[in-house]
């Protein structure tokens, strides 16, 4: 887990998580759910990369926190992250050079920069974003992005792709029971995490990102999970304690899975919990 708040920078280094977005089967239901759970408000942007040309930007106060758009045909509801790059054109070339594949783009987004959708050599999706000078994204505060895990079946392939692309250092932080969980470090700071899915996931589970959102310690993880149920979501994994904080895994009304974390509640010497497969309906 990233350990400190993220702050806005005028020029982002490559390799920094710089946005999170939800592809959903029902924009209206998603807006209502996340407004109720996190207090997000929304404004509409035009986006030529989405199936409908619409893109909702979620905000807290005057700061942008996430995006929501209508999923395409055959696409499930899911959360993913955007990772900053200096050039989407160069990122496309390097993606293919390192054994990945480009699935969309580069696409210029009005007033937002340019994006590139890719999959890594093990099939995990990612979005690379070359932000505009007006980039705005807040994280590390209550009801905003905290961090993300890449859940994959091939940790070595994921490390080779992302670490070579972004010059990450990979450090194993899994426990003594054989859990393969690493943090990717940039300039001596952890920026993202990679987990090799264990037996708690069926073999057919697709590689995916688990996005974490901060909860207000005054509210806590348990109350947030309970509120999600009242809003039409479900709790995939009941709140549990880790060395990073108290976590719950939640699915929204359309099935998109994410986690919430209260980093004020920390348990020492606890490994990663075995949880139900969040993508098994």
DRENDO-1510 file (C-alpha; in Angstrom, 1 decimal, always signed):
<recs>
REC; n; res; u; v; w
REC; 1; UNK; +0.0; +0.0; +0.0 .
REC; 2; UNK; +1.2; +3.5; -0.7 .
REC; 3; UNK; +2.0; +5.1; +2.6 .
REC; 4; UNK; +1.4; +8.8; +2.2 .
REC; 5; UNK; -0.9; +11.3; +0.5 .
REC; 6; UNK; -0.4; +12.0; -3.2 .
REC; 7; UNK; +0.1; +15.6; -4.2 .
REC; 8; UNK; -0.4; +17.3; -7.6 .
REC; 9; UNK; +2.8; +18.1; -9.6 .
REC; 10; UNK; +3.0; +20.3; -12.7 .
REC; 11; UNK; +5.1; +17.7; -14.5 .
REC; 12; UNK; +4.5; +14.1; -13.6 .
REC; 13; UNK; +7.4; +11.6; -13.7 .
REC; 14; UNK; +6.6; +8.5; -15.8 .
REC; 15; UNK; +5.2; +5.6; -13.8 .
REC; 16; UNK; +3.0; +7.5; -11.3 .
REC; 17; UNK; -0.6; +6.4; -10.9 .
REC; 18; UNK; -2.3; +9.5; -12.0 .
REC; 19; UNK; -6.0; +8.6; -12.4 .
REC; 20; UNK; -8.6; +5.9; -11.6 .
REC; 21; UNK; -11.7; +5.2; -13.7 .
REC; 22; UNK; -14.7; +3.0; -13.7 .
REC; 23; UNK; -16.2; +1.3; -16.7 .
REC; 24; UNK; -19.8; +0.5; -15.7 .
REC; 25; UNK; -22.9; -1.0; -17.1 .
REC; 26; UNK; -25.1; +1.7; -15.6 .
REC; 27; UNK; -23.8; +5.2; -15.3 .
REC; 28; UNK; -26.8; +6.4; -13.2 .
REC; 29; UNK; -26.5; +3.6; -10.7 .
REC; 30; UNK; -22.8; +4.2; -10.4 .
REC; 31; UNK; -23.2; +7.9; -9.8 .
REC; 32; UNK; -25.8; +7.3; -7.1 .
REC; 33; UNK; -23.7; +4.6; -5.3 .
REC; 34; UNK; -20.4; +6.5; -5.2 .
REC; 35; UNK; -22.1; +9.8; -4.3 .
REC; 36; UNK; -23.7; +8.0; -1.4 .
REC; 37; UNK; -20.6; +6.1; -0.3 .
REC; 38; UNK; -17.9; +8.8; -0.9 .
REC; 39; UNK; -19.7; +12.0; -1.4 .
REC; 40; UNK; -18.6; +12.4; -5.0 .
REC; 41; UNK; -20.2; +15.0; -7.4 .
REC; 42; UNK; -19.9; +14.9; -11.1 .
REC; 43; UNK; -19.5; +16.9; -14.3 .
REC; 44; UNK; -19.6; +15.7; -17.9 .
REC; 45; UNK; -16.8; +15.8; -20.4 .
REC; 46; UNK; -16.6; +14.7; -24.0 .
REC; 47; UNK; -14.4; +11.7; -24.6 .
REC; 48; UNK; -13.9; +10.1; -28.0 .
REC; 49; UNK; -12.4; +7.0; -26.4 .
REC; 50; UNK; -15.6; +5.9; -24.7 .
REC; 51; UNK; -18.4; +3.9; -26.4 .
REC; 52; UNK; -20.9; +6.8; -25.9 .
REC; 53; UNK; -18.5; +9.8; -26.2 .
REC; 54; UNK; -19.5; +10.7; -22.6 .
REC; 55; UNK; -17.1; +10.7; -19.6 .
REC; 56; UNK; -18.2; +11.7; -16.1 .
REC; 57; UNK; -15.5; +13.2; -13.9 .
REC; 58; UNK; -16.1; +12.7; -10.2 .
REC; 59; UNK; -15.0; +15.4; -7.8 .
REC; 60; UNK; -14.7; +16.3; -4.1 .
REC; 61; UNK; -15.0; +20.0; -3.7 .
REC; 62; UNK; -12.9; +21.5; -6.4 .
REC; 63; UNK; -10.6; +18.5; -6.9 .
REC; 64; UNK; -11.0; +15.7; -9.4 .
REC; 65; UNK; -10.9; +12.2; -8.0 .
REC; 66; UNK; -12.0; +9.6; -10.6 .
REC; 67; UNK; -13.8; +9.0; -13.9 .
REC; 68; UNK; -16.9; +7.0; -14.8 .
REC; 69; UNK; -18.0; +5.9; -18.3 .
REC; 70; UNK; -20.3; +3.4; -19.9 .
REC; 71; UNK; -18.7; +0.1; -20.5 .
REC; 72; UNK; -18.6; -1.2; -24.1 .
REC; 73; UNK; -20.3; -4.4; -25.4 .
REC; 74; UNK; -18.9; -7.5; -23.7 .
REC; 75; UNK; -17.0; -5.4; -21.2 .
REC; 76; UNK; -17.6; -6.0; -17.5 .
REC; 77; UNK; -17.9; -3.3; -14.9 .
REC; 78; UNK; -14.5; -2.7; -13.4 .
REC; 79; UNK; -12.1; -0.2; -11.9 .
REC; 80; UNK; -8.7; +0.4; -13.4 .
REC; 81; UNK; -5.8; +2.9; -13.0 .
REC; 82; UNK; -4.0; +5.2; -15.4 .
REC; 83; UNK; -0.2; +5.5; -15.2 .
REC; 84; UNK; +1.6; +8.6; -16.3 .
REC; 85; UNK; +3.9; +8.6; -19.3 .
REC; 86; UNK; +5.7; +11.5; -21.0 .
REC; 87; UNK; +4.8; +10.3; -24.4 .
REC; 88; UNK; +2.0; +7.9; -25.3 .
REC; 89; UNK; +3.6; +7.3; -28.7 .
REC; 90; UNK; +6.8; +6.1; -27.1 .
REC; 91; UNK; +4.8; +4.1; -24.5 .
REC; 92; UNK; +3.1; +2.3; -27.4 .
REC; 93; UNK; +6.4; +1.4; -29.0 .
REC; 94; UNK; +7.9; +0.1; -25.8 .
REC; 95; UNK; +4.7; -1.8; -24.9 .
REC; 96; UNK; +5.1; -3.9; -28.1 .
REC; 97; UNK; +8.9; -4.1; -27.7 .
REC; 98; UNK; +8.4; -5.6; -24.2 .
REC; 99; UNK; +5.9; -8.2; -25.3 .
REC; 100; UNK; +2.6; -6.4; -24.5 .
REC; 101; UNK; +0.0; -5.2; -26.9 .
REC; 102; UNK; -1.8; -1.9; -27.6 .
REC; 103; UNK; -5.6; -2.3; -27.5 .
REC; 104; UNK; -6.7; +1.4; -28.0 .
REC; 105; UNK; -5.0; +4.6; -29.0 .
REC; 106; UNK; -3.1; +6.7; -28.7 .
REC; 107; UNK; -6.2; +8.9; -28.4 .
REC; 108; UNK; -6.2; +12.7; -27.7 .
REC; 109; UNK; -8.8; +13.7; -25.0 .
REC; 110; UNK; -10.0; +17.3; -25.2 .
REC; 111; UNK; -8.3; +19.4; -22.5 .
REC; 112; UNK; -7.1; +16.2; -20.7 .
REC; 113; UNK; -4.0; +14.9; -22.6 .
REC; 114; UNK; -3.7; +11.6; -24.5 .
REC; 115; UNK; -4.3; +8.0; -23.5 .
REC; 116; UNK; -3.2; +4.6; -24.5 .
REC; 117; UNK; -4.8; +1.3; -23.5 .
REC; 118; UNK; -2.5; -1.8; -23.4 .
REC; 119; UNK; -2.3; -5.3; -22.0 .
REC; 120; UNK; +1.0; -6.6; -20.5 .
REC; 121; UNK; +2.5; -9.9; -21.6 .
REC; 122; UNK; +0.4; -11.8; -19.0 .
REC; 123; UNK; -2.8; -10.2; -20.2 .
REC; 124; UNK; -3.3; -7.6; -17.5 .
REC; 125; UNK; -4.9; -4.3; -18.8 .
REC; 126; UNK; -3.5; -0.9; -18.1 .
REC; 127; UNK; -4.1; +2.7; -19.3 .
REC; 128; UNK; -1.2; +5.0; -19.9 .
REC; 129; UNK; -1.9; +8.7; -19.8 .
REC; 130; UNK; +0.1; +11.6; -21.0 .
REC; 131; UNK; -1.5; +14.4; -18.9 .
REC; 132; UNK; -2.2; +17.9; -20.0 .
REC; 133; UNK; -0.7; +20.9; -18.1 .
REC; 134; UNK; -4.1; +21.2; -16.4 .
REC; 135; UNK; -3.9; +17.7; -14.9 .
REC; 136; UNK; -5.7; +17.4; -11.6 .
REC; 137; UNK; -6.0; +14.4; -9.4 .
REC; 138; UNK; -6.1; +14.1; -5.6 .
REC; 139; UNK; -5.4; +11.0; -3.7 .
REC; 140; UNK; -4.4; +9.9; -0.2 .
REC; 141; UNK; -7.3; +11.8; +1.5 .
REC; 142; UNK; -10.6; +10.3; +2.7 .
REC; 143; UNK; -12.8; +9.1; -0.1 .
REC; 144; UNK; -10.1; +9.3; -2.7 .
REC; 145; UNK; -7.6; +6.9; -4.3 .
REC; 146; UNK; -5.1; +5.2; -2.0 .
REC; 147; UNK; -3.2; +2.7; -4.1 .
REC; 148; UNK; -3.6; -0.3; -6.4 .
REC; 149; UNK; -2.6; -3.9; -6.7 .
REC; 150; UNK; -2.1; -5.6; -10.0 .
REC; 151; UNK; -3.4; -9.1; -9.5 .
REC; 152; UNK; -1.8; -11.5; -12.1 .
REC; 153; UNK; -1.1; -15.1; -12.7 .
REC; 154; UNK; +2.5; -14.4; -13.8 .
REC; 155; UNK; +4.3; -12.1; -11.4 .
REC; 156; UNK; +7.7; -12.5; -13.2 .
REC; 157; UNK; +6.2; -11.3; -16.5 .
REC; 158; UNK; +4.4; -8.4; -14.9 .
REC; 159; UNK; +7.6; -7.3; -13.1 .
REC; 160; UNK; +9.6; -7.6; -16.2 .
REC; 161; UNK; +7.2; -5.5; -18.3 .
REC; 162; UNK; +6.3; -2.7; -15.8 .
REC; 163; UNK; +9.7; -2.4; -14.2 .
REC; 164; UNK; +11.5; -2.1; -17.5 .
REC; 165; UNK; +8.9; +0.3; -18.9 .
REC; 166; UNK; +9.0; +2.6; -15.9 .
REC; 167; UNK; +12.3; +1.8; -14.3 .
REC; 168; UNK; +10.6; +0.5; -11.1 .
REC; 169; UNK; +12.6; -1.4; -8.5 .
REC; 170; UNK; +10.7; -4.5; -7.4 .
REC; 171; UNK; +10.8; -5.5; -3.7 .
REC; 172; UNK; +9.2; -8.7; -2.3 .
REC; 173; UNK; +7.0; -8.0; +0.7 .
REC; 174; UNK; +5.1; -11.2; +0.7 .
REC; 175; UNK; +5.0; -13.3; +3.9 .
REC; 176; UNK; +6.8; -16.4; +5.0 .
REC; 177; UNK; +4.0; -18.7; +3.7 .
REC; 178; UNK; +4.9; -18.2; +0.1 .
REC; 179; UNK; +2.8; -15.2; -0.8 .
REC; 180; UNK; +4.2; -13.5; -3.9 .
REC; 181; UNK; +3.4; -9.8; -3.2 .
REC; 182; UNK; +5.8; -7.1; -4.3 .
REC; 183; UNK; +5.9; -3.3; -4.3 .
REC; 184; UNK; +7.1; -1.3; -7.2 .
REC; 185; UNK; +9.3; +1.5; -6.1 .
REC; 186; UNK; +10.2; +4.7; -7.9 .
REC; 187; UNK; +12.7; +7.2; -6.5 .
REC; 188; UNK; +12.7; +5.2; -3.2 .
REC; 189; UNK; +8.9; +5.5; -2.8 .
REC; 190; UNK; +6.4; +2.6; -3.4 .
REC; 191; UNK; +4.0; +3.6; -6.1 .
REC; 192; UNK; +2.1; +0.4; -7.0 .
REC; 193; UNK; +1.9; -3.3; -5.9 .
REC; 194; UNK; +1.8; -6.6; -7.7 .
REC; 195; UNK; +0.2; -9.8; -6.4 .
REC; 196; UNK; +0.5; -13.3; -7.9 .
REC; 197; UNK; -3.0; -14.7; -7.4 .
REC; 198; UNK; -3.0; -17.7; -5.2 .
REC; 199; UNK; -5.5; -20.6; -4.7 .
REC; 200; UNK; -8.2; -18.2; -3.4 .
REC; 201; UNK; -8.6; -17.3; -7.1 .
REC; 202; UNK; -9.9; -19.8; -9.7 .
REC; 203; UNK; -7.4; -20.4; -12.4 .
REC; 204; UNK; -9.6; -18.8; -15.0 .
REC; 205; UNK; -9.7; -15.4; -13.2 .
REC; 206; UNK; -8.5; -12.7; -15.5 .
REC; 207; UNK; -5.6; -10.4; -14.5 .
REC; 208; UNK; -7.0; -7.2; -13.0 .
REC; 209; UNK; -6.3; -4.2; -10.9 .
REC; 210; UNK; -7.6; -3.9; -7.3 .
REC; 211; UNK; -8.1; -0.2; -6.6 .
REC; 212; UNK; -8.1; +1.0; -3.0 .
REC; 213; UNK; -9.9; +4.1; -1.7 .
REC; 214; UNK; -9.2; +5.8; +1.6 .
REC; 215; UNK; -11.9; +5.9; +4.3 .
REC; 216; UNK; -12.1; +8.5; +7.0 .
REC; 217; UNK; -10.8; +7.0; +10.3 .
REC; 218; UNK; -13.7; +8.7; +12.1 .
REC; 219; UNK; -16.0; +6.5; +9.9 .
REC; 220; UNK; -13.9; +3.4; +9.6 .
REC; 221; UNK; -13.8; +0.4; +7.2 .
REC; 222; UNK; -16.6; -1.5; +8.9 .
REC; 223; UNK; -19.1; +1.3; +8.7 .
REC; 224; UNK; -18.2; +2.0; +5.1 .
REC; 225; UNK; -18.7; -1.6; +4.1 .
REC; 226; UNK; -22.1; -1.6; +5.9 .
REC; 227; UNK; -23.1; +1.6; +4.1 .
REC; 228; UNK; -22.1; +0.0; +0.7 .
REC; 229; UNK; -24.6; -2.8; +1.4 .
REC; 230; UNK; -27.4; -0.2; +2.2 .
REC; 231; UNK; -26.6; +1.5; -1.2 .
REC; 232; UNK; -27.1; -1.7; -3.2 .
REC; 233; UNK; -23.5; -3.0; -3.2 .
REC; 234; UNK; -22.2; -6.2; -1.5 .
REC; 235; UNK; -19.2; -7.0; +0.6 .
REC; 236; UNK; -16.9; -9.5; -1.1 .
REC; 237; UNK; -14.5; -9.8; +1.8 .
REC; 238; UNK; -15.5; -8.7; +5.3 .
REC; 239; UNK; -13.2; -6.2; +7.0 .
REC; 240; UNK; -9.8; -7.6; +8.0 .
REC; 241; UNK; -6.7; -6.2; +9.5 .
REC; 242; UNK; -3.3; -5.9; +7.7 .
REC; 243; UNK; +0.0; -4.3; +8.4 .
REC; 244; UNK; -1.2; -1.4; +6.1 .
REC; 245; UNK; -4.6; -0.9; +7.6 .
REC; 246; UNK; -8.1; -2.3; +7.9 .
REC; 247; UNK; -9.4; -3.4; +4.5 .
REC; 248; UNK; -12.7; -4.5; +3.1 .
REC; 249; UNK; -13.4; -5.6; -0.5 .
REC; 250; UNK; -16.7; -4.3; -2.0 .
REC; 251; UNK; -18.6; -4.7; -5.2 .
REC; 252; UNK; -20.8; -1.9; -6.4 .
REC; 253; UNK; -24.4; -2.5; -7.7 .
REC; 254; UNK; -23.1; -3.3; -11.2 .
REC; 255; UNK; -20.4; -5.7; -9.9 .
REC; 256; UNK; -17.3; -3.5; -10.1 .
REC; 257; UNK; -14.9; -4.6; -7.3 .
REC; 258; UNK; -12.7; -2.2; -5.3 .
REC; 259; UNK; -11.3; -2.0; -1.8 .
REC; 260; UNK; -11.5; +0.5; +1.0 .
REC; 261; UNK; -8.8; +1.0; +3.6 .
REC; 262; UNK; -8.5; +2.7; +7.0 .
REC; 263; UNK; -4.7; +3.3; +7.4 .
REC; 264; UNK; -5.2; +4.5; +11.0 .
REC; 265; UNK; -5.9; +0.8; +12.1 .
REC; 266; UNK; -2.7; -1.1; +11.6 .
REC; 267; UNK; -1.9; -4.7; +12.7 .
REC; 268; UNK; +1.7; -5.9; +12.9 .
REC; 269; UNK; +3.0; -9.1; +11.4 .
REC; 270; UNK; -0.2; -10.0; +9.5 .
REC; 271; UNK; +0.2; -11.4; +6.0 .
REC; 272; UNK; -2.2; -10.9; +3.1 .
REC; 273; UNK; -5.6; -12.4; +3.9 .
REC; 274; UNK; -7.0; -15.2; +1.8 .
REC; 275; UNK; -10.3; -13.8; +0.4 .
REC; 276; UNK; -13.1; -14.9; -1.8 .
REC; 277; UNK; -12.5; -14.4; -5.5 .
REC; 278; UNK; -14.0; -10.9; -6.1 .
REC; 279; UNK; -14.8; -11.7; -9.7 .
REC; 280; UNK; -16.8; -14.9; -8.9 .
REC; 281; UNK; -20.5; -14.2; -9.1 .
</recs>
